[in-house]
Amino acid sequence: MGVRSRSTAGGAQFGLAVTATVKQLTVPKTGMCAELYVRTAPLVYTTDGTDPTATKGKQANVGDTIMLNSRDECDKWRGIEQTATDSAIDCEYFTDISG
């Protein structure tokens, strides 16, 4: 069995505002997975490219970490605030190298 490792892909987005308008991520060319940390308010998200609403999608609360395990999930991630309060998230992108 090979060893799995990852390295930063750069292009992190810190303090990304998730508002009442659906937000997408800006994934760097070498980004193959990501970790998102919810800082300030709940949000709702999808990973299949459909637009979430306040009541359609997966909910993430303050302090939650969202793991995106593939380039496809990163590219198709969509998020929207759940309440009338904007959510701020931190997103770091990684390469995913199996050896």
C-alpha positions as CSV (number, residue, x, y, z in Angstrom):
1,M,0.0,0.0,0.0
2,G,1.4,3.4,-1.0
3,V,1.8,6.4,1.2
4,R,-0.7,9.3,0.8
5,S,0.5,12.8,1.1
6,R,-0.6,16.3,0.1
7,S,1.0,19.6,-0.3
8,T,-0.4,23.1,-0.5
9,A,-1.6,24.1,-4.0
10,G,-1.5,27.8,-3.1
11,G,-4.3,30.2,-3.9
12,A,-5.9,30.0,-0.4
13,Q,-9.0,32.1,0.0
14,F,-9.2,33.5,3.6
15,G,-12.3,35.4,4.7
16,L,-14.3,34.5,1.6
17,A,-17.7,36.0,2.0
18,V,-20.7,33.6,1.4
19,T,-23.7,35.9,1.0
20,A,-27.3,35.7,-0.3
21,T,-25.9,35.2,-3.8
22,V,-24.5,31.7,-4.6
23,K,-20.7,31.6,-4.3
24,Q,-18.3,29.4,-6.1
25,L,-14.6,28.7,-5.3
26,T,-11.7,29.8,-7.3
27,V,-9.6,26.6,-7.4
28,P,-6.0,26.9,-8.4
29,K,-4.8,24.8,-11.4
30,T,-3.0,22.3,-9.2
31,G,-5.8,22.1,-6.5
32,M,-7.2,18.5,-6.2
33,C,-8.8,18.8,-2.7
34,A,-9.7,21.4,-0.2
35,E,-10.5,22.2,3.4
36,L,-13.1,24.9,4.2
37,Y,-13.5,26.3,7.7
38,V,-16.8,28.1,8.6
39,R,-15.9,31.2,10.7
40,T,-18.9,33.5,11.3
41,A,-22.4,32.2,10.4
42,P,-24.1,29.0,9.1
43,L,-24.1,28.3,5.4
44,V,-25.7,25.8,3.0
45,Y,-23.7,24.1,0.3
46,T,-23.7,21.5,-2.5
47,T,-20.9,19.6,-4.2
48,D,-22.7,18.6,-7.4
49,G,-22.9,21.9,-9.2
50,T,-26.5,22.6,-8.3
51,D,-27.3,25.9,-6.6
52,P,-28.2,25.6,-2.9
53,T,-30.9,27.6,-1.1
54,A,-31.3,28.3,2.6
55,T,-33.2,25.1,2.8
56,K,-31.7,22.9,0.0
57,G,-28.2,21.5,0.5
58,K,-25.9,20.5,3.3
59,Q,-25.8,22.8,6.3
60,A,-22.4,23.8,7.9
61,N,-22.3,25.6,11.2
62,V,-19.7,28.0,12.7
63,G,-16.6,25.9,13.5
64,D,-17.4,23.2,11.0
65,T,-14.7,22.0,8.6
66,I,-15.9,21.0,5.1
67,M,-13.6,18.5,3.3
68,L,-13.7,18.5,-0.5
69,N,-12.0,15.2,-1.5
70,S,-11.7,15.7,-5.3
71,R,-11.1,18.3,-8.0
72,D,-14.7,17.6,-9.1
73,E,-16.1,18.5,-5.7
74,C,-13.9,21.7,-5.6
75,D,-15.1,22.8,-9.0
76,K,-18.8,22.1,-8.3
77,W,-18.9,23.5,-4.8
78,R,-21.6,26.1,-4.3
79,G,-22.5,27.9,-1.1
80,I,-25.0,30.4,0.2
81,E,-25.7,32.0,3.6
82,Q,-28.4,30.2,5.6
83,T,-29.6,33.3,7.5
84,A,-29.6,37.0,6.7
85,T,-26.0,37.1,8.0
86,D,-23.1,36.6,5.7
87,S,-20.8,33.7,6.4
88,A,-17.1,34.0,6.2
89,I,-15.0,30.9,5.3
90,D,-11.4,30.1,5.0
91,C,-10.4,27.7,2.2
92,E,-7.1,26.0,1.6
93,Y,-6.3,24.0,-1.5
94,F,-4.1,20.9,-1.7
95,T,-2.5,18.6,-4.2
96,D,-3.3,15.0,-3.6
97,I,-0.4,12.7,-4.3
98,S,-0.5,9.0,-3.8
99,G,2.6,7.0,-4.0
